[in-house]
């Protein structure tokens, strides 16, 4: 009897009967899967969507509902706020944010077509109030649309592209706009006749010769065979919930303790690799301790256990946190004066590690060698008073001296503070969502989108809020359309 496995396709010749038959089968009902299903249906294909949970959501449903959009002169919200965002600047920022893992073709394509994608989202019923919320925010707590959601105005990114806010948040009061976003996309998919099968876990692909022609799903502890004559789209999320895969590919994530995902166990990645696809940038991950960066804490100074700065603190909170994880000693400190201190939320797990009437006293309380932290702060304050940061390029007005006693050092401990994280590596795909092998050839009949792929948010040090939803919705659409074309 042929074994059903995530790691190699089941031969079509061994299928005794097909339990379901469709043109396109989509696996995973988050935003990527919903968008793939919508476009496949609009392309004239019969579509079945399989979800292992009892309803839609995935990691998208746990998100803030923020989508990274710009270029083309700017969205309506950008232009109304006085920002002109050129396609060239948008593409340049995306490429800088992708760092050594960047996919230039995906960045260029998305920069050119992001405004059309924004219009498509609105056409599905996604509402945007259209206003701009200045300052640094994790998410809007009201129903505002446009925020600064990355390192656009911080060095080195501001030197590579004209800064503009690009985080576009669904009109929704409070945090957690991802759930209503997915609900809207679900309604749009169902309205097109997409058949949704829940409580169905993908356990294998089915292959006929060199082509993927279906999959095996486990329902009520029984394997059911699905024929997909035009293709299978994987939209199953990353692997943050799979400890074995993290140990193998991304062991640095064990320095922190708050994974974010929904059944993100690497299923789609394993299925794709087993079919001949290539997984890339599997060491990459995003992390953040976001409660430190909304103003006024962004005016503070981060140091490692040696009392040395390591980042310009005005950049995106995820970049700060990812660079913090590169530091030795298991913790970093956020230094503040009385003018900029506010008590962190209890859930942040951030503690006061030292106080003092001078930075020398704080240095002593932290048991750092004499002349380390105090020298760091003397150098920082001298230059901040002059309006410059020669080491890291921190920008005014967030660049300000910390000279109002008393002073405090907040401890961000990698094991006990709240550092949320998720993985970024995954299947290599074309701009049309085709899963590619090591020779750059498509695995016939197999497509993927979202966090089971390596896409726009490819580099943990350059991530911006909204890039994951931008990537999964836009390239989910392209994967669905390409699958429908057969």
JOGI-V669328 format. One record per pair of residues at least 4 apart in sequence whose C-alpha atoms are under 6 Angstrom apart, sorted by the first residue. I is the first residue (numbers start at 1). GAP is how many residues later the second one is. Records with the same first field share a line. If there is no record, write none. Layout:
I = GAP  GAP
This chain:
5 = 199
6 = 197  198  264  265
7 = 263  264  267
8 = 266
9 = 195  196  197  198
10 = 196
11 = 195  196
12 = 194  195  196
18 = 207  208
19 = 205  206  207
20 = 206
21 = 205  206
22 = 24  206
23 = 22  23  205  206  207
24 = 23  204  206  207  208
25 = 22  23  24  203  207
26 = 23  206  207
27 = 22  23  207  208
28 = 5  22  23  207  208
29 = 4  5  22  27
30 = 26  27  28  30
31 = 29  151  442
32 = 203  418  440  441  444
33 = 202
34 = 151
35 = 438  441  442
36 = 440  441  443  444
37 = 443
38 = 151
39 = 438  441  442
40 = 5  440  441  444
41 = 4
43 = 441
45 = 439
47 = 147
48 = 146  147  148
49 = 147
50 = 147  148  150
51 = 147  149
52 = 146  147  148  149
53 = 146
54 = 144  145
57 = 4
58 = 204
59 = 202  203
60 = 118
61 = 117  118
62 = 116
63 = 113  115
64 = 112  113  114
65 = 104  105  112  113
66 = 101  102  103  400
67 = 100  101  399  402  403
68 = 98  99  398  399  402
69 = 45  97
70 = 4  96
71 = 14  15  16  19  40
72 = 14  15
73 = 11  12  13
74 = 4  5  10  11
77 = 53  54
78 = 5
79 = 4
87 = 24
89 = 72
90 = 21
91 = 16  17  20
92 = 69
93 = 68
94 = 13
95 = 7
97 = 365
98 = 4  360  361
101 = 357  358
106 = 325
110 = 4
121 = 5
122 = 4
127 = 43  44
128 = 42  43
129 = 16  42
130 = 15
131 = 13  14
132 = 14
133 = 13  14
136 = 158
137 = 157
141 = 33  34
142 = 31  32
143 = 28  29  30
145 = 23  24
146 = 21  22
147 = 18  20
148 = 17
149 = 18  315  316
150 = 166  314
151 = 164  165
152 = 5  6  11
153 = 5  10
154 = 4  161
155 = 238
158 = 4  5
167 = 299
172 = 5
182 = 4
187 = 4
189 = 5
190 = 4
200 = 17  18  19
201 = 16  17
202 = 14  15
203 = 13  14
204 = 11  12
205 = 9  10  11
206 = 6  7  8  9
207 = 4  5  6
211 = 233  234
212 = 233
213 = 15  16
214 = 12  13  14
215 = 11
216 = 8  9
217 = 6  7
218 = 4  5
230 = 256
231 = 214  215  252
232 = 214
233 = 214  215
234 = 34  214
235 = 213  214  215
236 = 32
237 = 27  214  215
238 = 26  28  185  213  214
239 = 25  26  27
240 = 24  182  183
241 = 23  24
242 = 23
245 = 4
246 = 4  5
247 = 4
249 = 33  34
250 = 33
256 = 158  159
258 = 161  162
259 = 161  162  163
260 = 161  162
268 = 184
269 = 183
270 = 4
272 = 5
273 = 4  5
276 = 161
277 = 158  159  160
278 = 149  150  159  160
279 = 147  148  149
280 = 145  146
281 = 144
282 = 143
284 = 140  141  176
285 = 137  138  139  175
286 = 135  136  174
287 = 31  35  133  134
288 = 30  33  131  132
289 = 129  130
290 = 27
292 = 5
293 = 4  5  24
296 = 44
298 = 15  16
299 = 99
300 = 35  36
301 = 33  34
302 = 7  31  32
303 = 4  5  6  29  30
304 = 4  28
307 = 65  66
312 = 80  82
318 = 4
319 = 142
322 = 139
330 = 84
331 = 81  82  83
332 = 80
333 = 76  77  78  79
334 = 75  76
335 = 73  74
336 = 4  5  71  72
337 = 65  67  68  70
338 = 66  67  68
348 = 69  70
349 = 68  69
350 = 61  62  67
351 = 59  60
352 = 58
353 = 56  57  58
354 = 8  11  12  54  55
355 = 7  52  53
356 = 5  6  50  51
357 = 48  49
359 = 15
360 = 14
363 = 5  10
371 = 4
377 = 4
380 = 4
381 = 4  20
383 = 5
384 = 4  16  17
385 = 16
389 = 4  5
394 = 5
395 = 4
412 = 5
413 = 4
424 = 34
425 = 29
426 = 26  27  28
427 = 26  27
428 = 8  25  26
429 = 4  5  6  7
430 = 4
432 = 46  47
433 = 14  15  46
434 = 8  13
435 = 7  8  11  12
436 = 4  5  6  7
437 = 4
447 = 32
449 = 4  23  26  27
450 = 22
454 = 4
456 = 15
457 = 6  10
467 = 4
469 = 4
470 = 4
471 = 4
472 = 4
